[in-house]
Amino acid sequence: MALKVIGVGVGRTGTYSLKLGLNQLGLGPCYHMEEVLHKMPVHVPLWNAALDGHPDWAAIYDGYASTVDWPTAAFYRELLAAHPKAKFVLTHRSPESWADSFGSTIYKLLAGREQAPPEMREWLEMAVRVIVKSGFPEGLDRDGLMKAFTAHNEAVKSAIPADQLLVYQVKEGWGPLCEFLGAPVPDGAFPRSNDRSEFWDLVQGKK
């Protein structure tokens, strides 16, 4: 199936909450890095091939109507070309709060990958390549992370046609998202998930 909604915000910008929201709106199943973690033998080689310039989008997103988070966010230009009619959502937050969250979760996990269980290392090495492709090389300090985060967001806004792109913070709730997607506003609050403690539970297979 063709992807209807493509999230191009990097990890730690509310991507897991957006995944839950899209599923609730009937725009799922939604692909997220969690899917790669649960299906490493199949999906890690697919993403490594994409990083080598040989993407098989049909195989990666088979059965999914939407996608968010990394690795997707590193391939926004390629996915625009592959899905020119899709709607794109750029989740973001303040560079300061993002750098603190990313630095204490994803960046920390990747920096310590040599101590990870052997079965996790190929996934972690792929994740490093994805994040480097997004403009975040290893070893950046907080200021460097903030600058790279801003640069990614500006590059997305330059590449995606404005009428196909929603620049969005999950704290804004259902309103802007549903208006952009032409979906009715559900009853109840917008889902909020994957704070820093939940991140480590997810990585360790506790979720």
N, C-alpha and C positions, 0 to 999 in steps of 0.2 A: 504494500500500500504506500501511497505517496505521503510524506510527512506534511501535516497540516500546520504544526506549530514547532518552531525551532528556537530553543533558548540559547542565547549566545553570551550570557553572563558567565564569568568564571566561577569556580567553586568558592563557597563561603559568601555568596551574595543572596542567599535564600533560595537556591536552586532546588533543594529537596522539598521545601514548602511549595514552590511552584509546581514541582512534579505532582504532589498530592492534589493541588488545586486543579491542574489540568485533568487528572484522572477523575476528580469529582465533577468536572464540567462535561464529562463524556468525551474528552479529547485524548484519551489514553488508548492503550497502555503507553506510558511515557518512559522513555529510555533515560537512564542516569548512570553515572559511574558505578552505582551499586549493581547494575546489571552486569557490568564487566567483571566486578568482583565475584559475583555468583556464577559466572559462566566463563571463567578465565581460559580454559583450554581452547575454547572456540573464539572468544572475542579479543583476547590479547593478540593473537596472530593477525586477526583482521585489522586491528588498529595499527599494529606495526607495519602492515602492508600499506595502509593509508598514509602513514608517516613517511614511507619510502616512495610515495607518489603513485600508489596503485590501489586506490580505495575501491571497495565493493560496497557501496552504500546500501544496495538492496539486501545484501547478506547481513550487514551490521544492523539495520533497522527493520529486519523482517518481522512483521507482526506488530510494529509500533506505529502509532499515529502522531506521536510528538516526541521531542527529545530536549533535554536540558543538561547543563553542567558540562564539565570536562568528561570525555575527550571532545565532545561536540563543539564546545566553544572555541577550540583551536582551529576549526575548519569552517568558519562562517562564510568565507569567500567561496570555497568549494561547494558548500551546501546551498548557497544562493544560486550558483550555476546549475546545480543538480535539481533544485526545487524552486524554480523561479516564481511560483505562485504561493509559496508558503508565507506564513506570518512569523515574524521574528520578535523575540522578547529579550531585551537587554536588562537583566537584573543588575542592580548596583546598590552601593551604600557609600558612606563617606570613606575616602581613601584611608583615613586614620584608623577607623574601626575595622575596615577590611584587612589592612596590613597586620593589625594585632591578632585578628582571628585566624587568618591564613598562616601567619608566622608560628602560631601556637598549635596548629593542627596539621594541615597538608604539608607545609614546608618542613616542619619538624619530622613528620613521618618519613618523607623522602630523604632527608639528610641522614637519617639513621637506618637506611635500608640495608646496609651491610649486616646489621644485627637482626634483620627480619627472618622469619622461617623460610627455608629454601623454596617452598611452594609459592611464596608471595613475591619472590624477587623479580621474576619476569614481568609481573603486573606492575611492580613499583618502577622498574626501569622504563617500561612503556609510559607510565605516568610522568616520569621526569622528561621524557622526550616531548610529550604533549604540552607540558607546562613551559618548557623552553621554547617550543614553537609559538606559544602564546605571548612570548616576550618576557618570561620570568626565568632567567638563568639562575643556576645555583649560586649561593653566596651573597645575594643582595641584602643590604641592611634595610631597616624600616623605611627610610626615605626612598631608597631605590625601589622597594616594593610599591610604595605609594605612587611614584612616578610611572612605573610600569603598568599599574592598574589603570591609572588615568589614560595612559597611551592606548591601552587595549580598548577601553570604552570609546575613545575618540575615533579609533580606527574602525570600529564597528559602525559607528554613526556615519562615517564617511563612505563606507562600503555598501550599506543596506539602504535601499530607497526609503525615504522618510515615511511614505504612506504604507510601508510594509513593516515598520519597526515601532515597537512600544518600548520606551525607556521607562523602567518601572522599578519601584522598591516594594517588596512584599508587604511592608507596613502600610502601604496604601490600600490594601485589602482588595475586595472583589471588584469594586467599581470600575477603575480604569482598565483592568484586565478584561472584564466581561464586555465592556463597551467596545474595546479593540477587537475582540474575537466574535462579537455579535452573539454572545451567549447570555441567557437569563441569569440574574444574580441569585445564587443559592441562598437558602435560609442558613443561618449560622455564620460564625466567624470564619475568616480565611484561615486555612491550616498553618500552624507554625511548628516547625520541627527541625531537628538536626542542629541543636546548639553544640557547643564544644564538647561536652561530655558525651552527647549522643554520637558525635563523630567517631570517637574512639570505640564506642560500643559497636558501631557499624563496621569499622575496619576489623575489629576482633571477632566479628561474626555473632555478636550478641543480639542483633536486631533481625 
